[in-house]
Amino acid sequence: MLELILIVVFHVEGTEGGYLQLYHRSGDDAVLPCSSSTNCSTINWFYSRDSSTDHQQVKDGKVQSSPRAARLNVDNNCSLIIINMTAEDAGMYSCRFGSGSTNDGVVLLNVLTISPSSPAADPTKDGDVTLQCSLDRWSGLGSCPQNSLLWVDETGTVLTGEGVGYQFRRTGCDSYLTVKLQSSSNRSYSCQFVDGNTVKIEAHYQLEEPSTGSPDWSPLSFIMLTLRITALILMVGITADIIRTRGSKKHQKDINVHYAVDEDAVDYENDGERSTAATI
């Protein structure tokens, strides 16, 4: 019942300009404005993912401690700044001045994300790859309307149903496109969220050419290869030194033997001369 009341209130306020819908891609920075120009030292910002939660993000102009506090800030216009948005940032934001309970501004933040549906998916290998496109938003808005999430190829052609080399399916605000990788050229696909005839937000994804089989060197692999090459060079150097040392010793031994023979011959000739002298 509370969701129904809020939706009706938002539609009425939307007609009167009482709330604002913003669309951003994951990774973008967003500026959520507040309608009042009161001193920002009294500004309070609240965040709601669904109708059952209401978390205070800013109190009296200061960002409160939370897992995403480092990505939040308040500017001089009392606007809430969100840096490097993620899907978890989608929801309803309301600003209030002072201790009152009346909202001075309401912003519905929608975040569009496109990525391979599985972290293990490798778009550089031959085969198929599945892309997932998701629009995260405040749960009070319900599911995304039929045909609001569209896939478009690099030629601008809207992909419908199942065609040559692709097929897709949709569940709520999630749409999945499965494509067969082309070895001849790169392909790019866009996911669009359409409200009526207006494209509110779109995200792009570029598929790479299949891998040619070149090795993917990690830092550890490179270090190990360097150590192995160094060890091989040292082994070759040590082996060469051993061979050179052994050759030097053998050559020295041959020289000593040669000298010994010469000395024996000299002794022999001297003995012969002494024998001749004795006979004479």
C-alpha positions as CSV (number, residue, x, y, z in Angstrom):
1,M,0.0,0.0,0.0
2,L,2.8,2.4,0.9
3,E,4.5,1.7,-2.5
4,L,1.2,2.4,-4.3
5,I,0.8,5.7,-2.4
6,L,4.3,6.8,-3.1
7,I,4.0,6.0,-6.8
8,V,0.7,8.0,-7.1
9,V,2.4,10.9,-5.2
10,F,5.4,10.8,-7.5
11,H,3.2,10.8,-10.6
12,V,1.3,13.8,-9.3
13,E,4.5,15.5,-8.3
14,G,6.1,14.6,-11.6
15,T,3.3,16.4,-13.4
16,E,4.0,19.4,-11.2
17,G,7.8,19.1,-11.4
18,G,8.1,18.0,-7.8
19,Y,10.6,15.2,-8.4
20,L,13.4,14.4,-10.8
21,Q,14.5,11.2,-12.6
22,L,18.2,10.9,-13.5
23,Y,19.8,8.3,-15.7
24,H,23.4,7.4,-15.5
25,R,25.8,4.7,-16.5
26,S,27.8,2.7,-14.0
27,G,31.1,4.5,-13.3
28,D,29.6,8.0,-14.0
29,D,29.5,10.9,-11.5
30,A,26.1,12.2,-10.6
31,V,24.9,15.6,-9.2
32,L,21.6,15.3,-7.3
33,P,20.1,18.8,-6.9
34,C,18.0,20.1,-4.0
35,S,15.3,22.7,-4.8
36,S,15.9,24.9,-1.8
37,S,18.7,27.5,-1.5
38,T,18.8,27.6,2.3
39,N,22.2,27.5,4.1
40,C,23.7,24.0,3.3
41,S,24.9,23.6,6.9
42,T,21.3,22.4,7.7
43,I,20.9,20.1,4.7
44,N,20.0,16.5,5.2
45,W,20.0,13.8,2.5
46,F,18.2,10.5,2.8
47,Y,18.5,7.4,0.6
48,S,16.0,4.6,0.0
49,R,16.6,1.5,-2.1
50,D,13.0,0.4,-1.6
51,S,10.0,1.6,0.3
52,S,11.0,-0.2,3.5
53,T,14.4,1.5,4.0
54,D,15.4,5.1,4.6
55,H,19.1,5.8,5.4
56,Q,20.4,9.2,6.2
57,Q,23.5,9.9,4.1
58,V,24.1,13.6,5.0
59,K,23.3,15.2,8.3
60,D,23.6,19.0,8.8
61,G,25.7,19.3,5.7
62,K,28.1,16.5,6.7
63,V,28.4,13.1,5.0
64,Q,27.7,10.3,7.5
65,S,29.8,7.2,8.0
66,S,28.8,4.4,5.5
67,P,30.5,2.0,3.1
68,R,30.2,4.5,0.3
69,A,30.9,7.7,2.3
70,A,34.2,8.3,0.4
71,R,32.2,8.7,-2.8
72,L,29.7,11.2,-1.4
73,N,30.0,15.0,-1.1
74,V,27.9,18.1,-0.8
75,D,28.6,21.1,-3.0
76,N,27.9,24.8,-2.4
77,N,24.4,24.4,-3.9
78,C,23.6,21.7,-1.4
79,S,23.5,19.1,-4.2
80,L,24.6,15.6,-3.4
81,I,27.6,14.4,-5.4
82,I,28.1,10.7,-6.1
83,I,31.4,9.7,-7.5
84,N,32.0,6.5,-9.6
85,M,28.5,5.2,-9.3
86,T,27.6,1.5,-9.0
87,A,24.3,-0.3,-9.3
88,E,23.9,-0.2,-5.5
89,D,23.6,3.6,-5.7
90,A,20.3,3.5,-7.6
91,G,17.2,4.5,-5.6
92,M,15.3,7.4,-4.2
93,Y,17.1,10.4,-2.7
94,S,15.3,13.1,-0.8
95,C,16.7,16.4,0.7
96,R,15.4,18.2,3.7
97,F,16.5,21.3,5.5
98,G,16.5,21.4,9.2
99,S,14.6,19.0,11.4
100,G,11.4,19.1,9.3
101,S,9.9,16.0,7.7
102,T,8.9,17.7,4.4
103,N,11.0,16.9,1.4
104,D,12.5,19.9,-0.4
105,G,13.5,17.7,-3.3
106,V,13.2,14.1,-4.5
107,V,15.5,12.5,-7.1
108,L,15.1,9.0,-8.5
109,L,18.5,7.8,-9.6
110,N,18.6,5.1,-12.3
111,V,21.9,3.3,-13.1
112,L,22.5,1.3,-16.3
113,T,25.2,-1.3,-16.4
114,I,26.4,-3.5,-19.3
115,S,29.0,-6.3,-18.9
116,P,29.6,-10.0,-19.7
117,S,27.0,-11.9,-17.7
118,S,29.7,-14.1,-16.1
119,P,33.0,-13.0,-14.6
120,A,34.6,-16.0,-16.2
121,A,33.4,-15.1,-19.6
122,D,36.4,-14.4,-21.9
123,P,35.3,-12.5,-25.1
124,T,38.8,-13.1,-26.6
125,K,38.2,-16.7,-27.3
126,D,36.2,-18.3,-30.1
127,G,32.6,-19.1,-29.4
128,D,29.7,-17.2,-27.9
129,V,29.6,-14.5,-25.3
130,T,26.5,-13.3,-23.3
131,L,26.2,-9.6,-22.5
132,Q,24.0,-8.5,-19.6
133,C,22.3,-5.1,-19.5
134,S,20.6,-4.1,-16.2
135,L,18.8,-1.0,-15.2
136,D,18.8,-0.6,-11.4
137,R,16.3,1.8,-9.9
138,W,14.0,2.4,-7.0
139,S,11.9,-0.7,-6.4
140,G,8.8,1.4,-5.9
141,L,8.7,2.0,-9.7
142,G,8.1,-1.7,-10.3
143,S,9.5,-3.7,-13.2
144,C,10.7,-2.1,-16.4
145,P,8.0,-1.7,-19.1
146,Q,7.8,-4.1,-22.0
147,N,10.3,-3.3,-24.8
148,S,12.0,-0.6,-22.7
149,L,15.4,-2.3,-22.9
150,L,16.7,-2.6,-26.5
151,W,19.9,-3.9,-28.1
152,V,21.5,-2.1,-31.1
153,D,24.4,-3.2,-33.2
154,E,27.2,-1.0,-34.6
155,T,25.1,-0.1,-37.6
156,G,22.3,1.3,-35.5
157,T,20.0,-1.6,-36.2
158,V,17.7,-2.6,-33.4
159,L,18.0,-6.4,-32.7
160,T,14.7,-8.1,-32.4
161,G,13.9,-11.6,-31.3
162,E,16.5,-14.1,-32.5
163,G,18.5,-13.5,-35.6
164,V,21.7,-14.7,-37.4
165,G,24.5,-14.9,-34.9
166,Y,22.5,-13.6,-31.9
167,Q,19.6,-14.1,-29.5
168,F,18.4,-12.4,-26.4
169,R,16.1,-12.8,-23.5
170,R,14.7,-10.4,-20.9
171,T,13.8,-10.7,-17.2
172,G,12.4,-7.7,-15.4
173,C,15.0,-4.9,-15.8
174,D,17.7,-7.3,-17.0
175,S,18.3,-8.1,-20.7
176,Y,20.7,-10.7,-22.0
177,L,22.2,-10.8,-25.5
178,T,24.1,-13.8,-26.6
179,V,26.3,-13.3,-29.7
180,K,28.6,-15.4,-31.8
181,L,32.1,-13.8,-32.0
182,Q,33.2,-12.8,-35.5
183,S,36.8,-13.6,-36.4
184,S,36.8,-11.1,-39.3
185,S,36.2,-7.9,-37.4
186,N,35.4,-6.3,-34.0
187,R,31.7,-5.9,-33.1
188,S,30.1,-3.4,-30.8
189,Y,26.7,-3.5,-29.1
190,S,24.6,-0.9,-27.3
191,C,21.9,-1.4,-24.7
192,Q,19.3,1.4,-24.5
193,F,16.6,2.2,-22.0
194,V,13.6,3.7,-23.8
195,D,10.8,5.6,-22.2
196,G,8.1,6.0,-24.8
197,N,10.0,7.1,-27.9
198,T,12.8,8.7,-26.0
199,V,16.2,7.0,-25.3
200,K,16.9,7.9,-21.7
201,I,20.3,6.2,-21.4
202,E,22.5,3.8,-23.3
203,A,25.7,1.9,-22.7
204,H,28.1,0.4,-25.2
205,Y,30.2,-2.8,-25.2
206,Q,33.1,-3.6,-27.6
207,L,33.8,-7.2,-28.4
208,E,37.4,-8.0,-29.3
209,E,38.7,-10.2,-32.0
210,P,39.4,-13.8,-31.0
211,S,42.7,-14.5,-29.5
212,T,45.6,-15.5,-31.9
213,G,47.1,-17.7,-29.3
214,S,49.8,-15.3,-28.1
215,P,50.8,-15.9,-24.5
216,D,49.3,-13.8,-21.7
217,W,52.3,-13.1,-19.4
218,S,51.6,-12.4,-15.8
219,P,54.3,-10.6,-13.6
220,L,55.0,-13.9,-11.8
221,S,55.4,-15.8,-15.1
222,F,57.8,-13.1,-16.4
223,I,59.9,-13.3,-13.2
224,M,60.1,-17.1,-13.4
225,L,61.1,-17.0,-17.0
226,T,63.9,-14.4,-16.2
227,L,65.2,-16.6,-13.4
228,R,65.3,-19.7,-15.6
229,I,67.1,-17.9,-18.4
230,T,69.6,-16.5,-15.8
231,A,70.2,-20.0,-14.3
232,L,70.7,-21.4,-17.8
233,I,73.3,-18.7,-18.6
234,L,75.1,-19.5,-15.4
235,M,75.2,-23.2,-16.0
236,V,76.6,-22.7,-19.5
237,G,79.3,-20.3,-18.1
238,I,80.3,-22.8,-15.4
239,T,80.4,-25.7,-17.8
240,A,82.6,-23.7,-20.2
241,D,85.0,-22.8,-17.3
242,I,85.3,-26.5,-16.3
243,I,86.1,-27.5,-19.9
244,R,88.6,-24.8,-20.3
245,T,90.3,-25.7,-17.0
246,R,90.6,-29.3,-17.8
247,G,92.0,-28.5,-21.2
248,S,94.6,-26.2,-19.6
249,K,95.8,-28.9,-17.2
250,K,96.1,-31.5,-20.0
251,H,98.2,-29.1,-22.1
252,Q,100.5,-28.4,-19.1
253,K,101.0,-32.2,-18.5
254,D,102.1,-32.7,-22.2
255,I,104.7,-29.9,-21.8
256,N,106.2,-31.5,-18.7
257,V,106.5,-34.9,-20.4
258,H,108.3,-33.3,-23.4
259,Y,110.8,-31.6,-21.1
260,A,111.5,-34.9,-19.3
261,V,112.3,-36.7,-22.5
262,D,114.7,-33.9,-23.6
263,E,116.5,-34.1,-20.3
264,D,116.8,-37.9,-20.6
265,A,118.2,-37.4,-24.1
266,V,120.8,-34.9,-22.9
267,D,121.8,-37.2,-20.1
268,Y,122.2,-40.0,-22.5
269,E,124.3,-38.0,-24.9
270,N,126.5,-36.8,-22.1
271,D,127.1,-40.4,-20.9
272,G,128.1,-41.3,-24.5
273,E,130.7,-38.6,-24.6
274,R,132.2,-39.6,-21.3
275,S,132.4,-43.2,-22.5
276,T,134.3,-42.1,-25.6
277,A,136.7,-40.0,-23.7
278,A,137.4,-42.9,-21.4
279,T,138.2,-45.2,-24.3
280,I,140.6,-42.7,-25.8
